[in-house]
Amino acid sequence: MTSGIGGAALSGHSLLNGGVALVALGGFGPPLLVAAARATSGEGAPRMPSDRHGAAFDAVYAPTRIKHPMVRRAYLEQGAGAERGSRGKGDFVRVSWERALDLVAAELRRVAGVHGSAAVFSGADGGESRGQLHGRPRLLRRLMSLTGVAVAACDAPRAAPWDAAEAGEIKLAYWLGGLLPVAGADRNRLLRLWRSLETCIVQDSHWTPAARRADIVLPTTTSWERDDIECVDDEAGRSLRPIKRLIAPLFESRSDHAIFAALAERLGKGQAFTESRS
């Protein structure tokens, strides 16, 4: 039994399927096999055969997965005043989730309190998840809007009639996914700007260039490791479909929603963020 990946685990483990669960990803996605709690193979739809879907498992089980909350050693010992030369050199220390979340919440409060919310830049790459709940940009906006500790980016046309905004100097960057600070046209300039920050926080599933250059790294689940909801016909939003997780979260990874809920609690906005919903 199979189904589109909006969906659900299509068949559970039973005597009929030899302990192999079949699932599918996306409204018209590929059937996927899960055996012994590990994703094992994928194939294209009958009319569109493809072996590309197996590449998804390479990402899930890649050696570059971030397994635990990590903090750059110098930053852990000296805080925001630590030297920045070791960023990108891999000198990290594993910490507990409680310690990592406490550090992030305290630093957000400190920077916003000392320099103002304009000194906190937050951003996210939303391409990693098609789900409506775990879309990184909307979760990040929700947290930052409720707490008021960060600013959003404004991409103004060159010919815009308004004056350029003077927002002050960025002191802290909180980035989710993506390849910042190496994704722009002038990478050297971006890297210089990144090195000038007092604190860099990255929330991602893999050791990207941004994560390697961060002070605090929070490991997230991939789309295969969390339940979500998919909106069918996004323009009209006529129906919703469940996206069941394929496997349990690996290592110490947590969903973006769980991470933000914990941060919101520390920032005094836990109830407002979750509205008592999981």
Summary of the structure (lengths in Angstrom):
residues: 278
radius of gyration: 20.4
end to end distance: 29.2
largest distance: 68.7
contacts: 826
relative contact order: 0.16
helix: 32%
strand: 23%
